[in-house]
Amino acid sequence: MSSGKQWKPDLSKPWVREAKYWVKVDNGKVRCLLCYKRCPISDGGFGACGVRYNSGGKLYTLVYGLLTAANLDPIEKKPLMHFRPGTHVFSISTAGCNFMCMFCQNWTISQSRRHEIFGEYIPPERLVEIAKTDRADGMSYTYNEPTIFYEYMLDVAKLAKREGLFNTMVTNGYMTTEAIDELAPYLDAATVDFKGGGNKDFYRKYMGVHDPTPIFDTLVEMKRKGVFLEITNLVVPKYGDSVEDISKLARWVVENLGPETPFHLLRFYPHFKLTDVPPTPVELLEKLAKVAKGEGLHYVYIGNVPGHPLEHTYCPNCGSLVVRRFGFDIIEWRLDTNNRCPKCGFKLNIVGSYSKRAGLFI
């Protein structure tokens, strides 16, 4: 990692805390063990995320509660279609990320590192209080990669649980199993984002990630710990739209997470450094959706295309339309309170039962 000695953070600030998951190595270096990059960091240097800093042989996080965004979102925006659909989550982020995606839509925060770190400090207790005041049903750690603000996420998640809120995260899946083990008792659901079908060359060239293989270990561990999972994959035309890669990814999900795992194919729009590529053709998304369904997945969605028929949920048994959506809004809910299809009685893999009449979960 670069030494970064041209700028030294003020360690007395309330958003600077000793980090979790690291060990000392030789000559004042430390090794961060939070994500699978496992960065070796010299004294005065930063990890790849740009927000974890070695001072005197001790690793610090520079973004504890230093928030760049805080919004009340529909849970479908994450996207989580099968976990507590219709609820709202208080969504937060910081600066920084352990990936360097050339197409990141939130690059102004995710690629802000070192001296460019910014945000407003909000202690965990105050954040949960705000979420409850806004009548949130749960929390979501999102927008940038929540792994890099792990210490804050963990503390907030514990408080949120105590106050009756559920916890979700949107993640690139590069958190180590050690960190997952501590977080899992407080984490209810996660959206794990793939890009380019999980292709290794795509991750190396366009995302600054040497090997995406550990993401699969993360998924298996989360599943084992009882975290509800939904999978997304961003389809980037020309560079990350391989039928073979989508087929392989869908098959892995079926075999390791189960065919009932919701799978989202997301439309790409040009952002950041990848602006020479047009939006993903809808026809391509439809073709890849058929491929994913052909591998045995029960619930395949197309995202970022409001009004598309594959925004809706269909019964895997009889094919009936059971949840109608437009964008992030539920327009019609036909399942009973046990999430069974009204036509054939099949029980869908959905957590929470939505009452159309009251608009509340029961």
N, C-alpha and C positions, 0 to 999 in steps of 0.2 A: 504493500500500500504506500501511497505517497506520504511523505512526512508531514506535510501541511503546516510546517513550523512558522509560516508567514502570518498565521493567525492563531491566537490562543483564546479559547473561550473563558469566560469568567465563571469559575467553578462555584462561586458563592450564590449564583442565581437560584431561585426556588425550583426551576425546571431542570436543573442539573443534579442528577442523582447517581449513586454508584449503580452500575449495571449488574444484571444477573447473567449467569452462564458465561464464564470466562475463566481462563487459567493463566498463571504466569509461566513464561518461558524464559529463555536466556537473554541476558544483556538488556533487561528492562522491558523486553517485549511481552505482550500478552497475546493470547489467542481467544478470539470471541467464539463461543459455542452456541450462539442463539440461532443462527441459520446455517444452511449447509455450505455456505461459502467459507465458513470457519476462518475468518480473516486473521492472519498474523499482523499485529499492529505495534509499531515501534513507539517508544516514548515520544509524545508530542504529535502522534499520527492519528489517523482516522480509519475506520473500517470502510468497506465499499459503500455502505449506506450513507456515509458522510455525517452521521449523527451520533456515532459511538467513538469515544475519544480516550486515548491512553495518556494519563498524566501520572508520571512517577511510578509506572508499573501498576497502575490501577485503572480499570476501565469504567468510564462514565457514559450515561445516556444524556444527551443534550436537549431532549424533547419531551421530558416528563411533564405532561399536561400543557405543553405549548401548542395550542390548537390552531390549525389553519382553516378549519371549517367545522361547523356544528349546525346540523339541520335536522328537522323532523321529516322523514321520508316514508312513503309507503314501502312495505317490506318487499313488494314485487320489484322495486327498483334495484335490488341487490344483485341479481334477481334471486329471490327465494319464492317460488310458486307453490311449494308443497309444505312449507313450514309456516304455520299461523297466518295463512293468506287473509288479506284484508286488514291486518294490523299495521301499526306505525312504529318505526324505530328511530331513536335519536342517534344520528350518524355523526361520527367525528373522525378527524384526521390530524396528522402533524406534517411537518416537512420531512423529506428524505424517503429513500427506498433502496432495497438491496438489489433491485434490478435496474437496468438502464434502457428500457424499451424505447426504441426510436419513434414509436407511434403512440405514446402515452397521451390519453386525452386529459389527464390531470398533471401534465408535466410541470406546470408552474409551481406545484407543491412537491411532487415526487422527486423532481430533479434539483430541488433546492437543497444545498449541502453546505457544510462547514460555515464559512462566514455569511452565507446567504440564508441561513436558518432564520425563520420568522414565525410569528404566531402570538396568540394571547394566552396567558397562563390561567388555567382554571383547575383548581384542586379537585380531586375525585369526589369529595363530598358535595361540593358545589355543583359539579356536573350532573350528578344523579338527582340532586334537588331540582335543577333546571329541567331535566328530562321528565320528572314527575309533574312539574308545573305545566309542562307542555302536553301532558296526558299521553306520553309515549307508552307503548306496551313493552318495549324492550330497547336494547342498545345495539348499535351496529358499529363495528370498527372497520373503516372502509376508506375509500377515495385514494389514499396512498397505501402502501403495504403495512398493515398493523403489526407485523412481526417486529418492525424496527422501533415501535413504541410499546414494546411488550410489558415493561414494568408498570406503566400507567394503565394499559389495558387490563392487566391482571388485577390491579387494585380497584379499578372501576367495576370490573366484572363481579368481584366479590361483594362490593357494596350494592350493586344493582340487584344481584340475587337476593340479598337480605331484604331489599325493599320491594320484592315481588316482580322485578323486571327480568325478562329473559335476555340472553346475550348471543349475538351473531357476529360473524366476521366475514369479510370478503378478502381472500388471500391468494397469493401466488403459490402457496403450498411449500415454501422452502424453509419453514420452521423445523428445527430438529425435534426428534421424538422426545428428547429430554424436556424440552420446553413445552411440548404438547401435553405431556403427562401432568405437569403442574396446572396448566390452564384448563384442561378438559373437564374437571368437575364443575366448572362455572360456565362452560361454553355449550350452548344448546344446539346451534346450527352453524354451518359454514358453507359459503360458496367458494369453491376452489377454481381459479381461473387458469385455463390453458390458453396458449396462443399458438397458431400455426400447427395445430394438431399434435403438439408436444414434440415436434421434429427437432432433433438435436442441432442440426445445422442452422435452423431458423433461430433457435434460442441463442446460439453463439454469435451469429452475425447481427441480429436485430435487437437482442435483449441483454447482451453482456453476461450471459449465463453459460458456463462451460458445459454443464450437463444437467438436463431436467429430470434425470432418473430419480433423484431423491423425492420428487413430488409424489411419486407413487407410494413411497414408504410413508410419507405424511398422510396420505389418504387412507392407507390400511390402518395406521395407528389411530386416526380419528374415528374411523368406523369401529374399530375394536373398543374404543373408549365411549361409544354411544353417542357421538356427535352426528346430528342429522346432516347429510351432505347433498348438495346439488353441484353439478359440474357445468362450467361454461367453457366454450372454446371460441376465441376470436378468429374469424376466417379472413385472412389478409389475401386479397387477390394477387395472383402471380407468384408471390413469395411463400405463402402459407395456406394453400388451399387444396392440398393433395387428398384425393379420394382414399388412397392407401393409408395415409396417416389418420384420417378420421375413422376409417374402418378399424384400424388397429387400436385406436384410443377407445372407441365405443366397445369393442370386444373386451378390452381389459376391464372397463367399468362393469360390464355384465358379469365377467368371471370373478372379479375381486370385490365389488361393492354391491352387486345385485342388479338384475334387470329393472327393478323398480326405482332406481336412482334417476332423478330428473336430469336431463342433459340438454343444454342450451347452445345453439349455434348462433353466434352474435355477428351482426353486420359490422364490418369495418368502415370507418370514415377517416379521411386523411387528417392527421394531427402531427404536431411537433416536427420531427425531421423526416417523416415519411408522407410528404404531401404530393408526391408525384404519382400516387396510386389512387385510382378512383374508388368510390364506395363498392362494397361487395355486391355483385349482381344478385338480385333476389332469386333468379333461376338457379344460380350456383348453390345458394343456401338450401333451396328446396331439394336439389339433387343430393347434397350431403346429408340432409335430414332423412331421405329415403335409405341412404347407406347406413346411417346410424340405427334406424328402425330395423333394417335388415339384419343387423348384428344381434337383435333381440331386446333392445331397449324399449321399455313400455311408454316412456314419456319423453318425447323429443320436441323441443321448442325452437322457434326462430325468434331471435331478439333484435331490437333496434329497427324493427319494421312494423310500426303501429298499424293495426287493422289486418294483419296477416292471419290467415286461419290457424297457423301453428303458434299463435299466442294463446289459444284456447287449450283446455284440458279435455281429453277424450278418454272414455273408459277403455282400458286395455283389453277387456274381455269381449265387449259387444260393439265398440267403436262409437257409442253415443257421445255427443257433446255434453259434458257435465258442468264445465265452468267456462263461461264466456268472458273474455277480457277485451279491453281496448287500451293499449299501452300498459300503464301501471294500475288501471282501474278494473275492478271486477264489475261486470255489467249484469251477469246472471249466474246464480248458484243453484244447481239442480240436485246436488247430493243431499242425502238426509243427514241427520245429526251424527251418524256414525260413519260418514263419508262413503256411503254405499251408493252405487249407481241405481237410479230409480227404475231403470229398465230391466237389468239383469241381476241386481243385488251384489255385484262385485264390490269389494272393499278396496278403495284406492289408498295409495301410500301418501297420506296427507296428515300432518300433525295439526290438531285443532279443528273444531267444527264450527263452521260459519252459519250464523242465523240471518237469512235474508231480511226477515221481518224487522228484527231489532238492529241489525247491522253490528252485532256484537258477537264475540266468541262465547260459547257456553261449554 
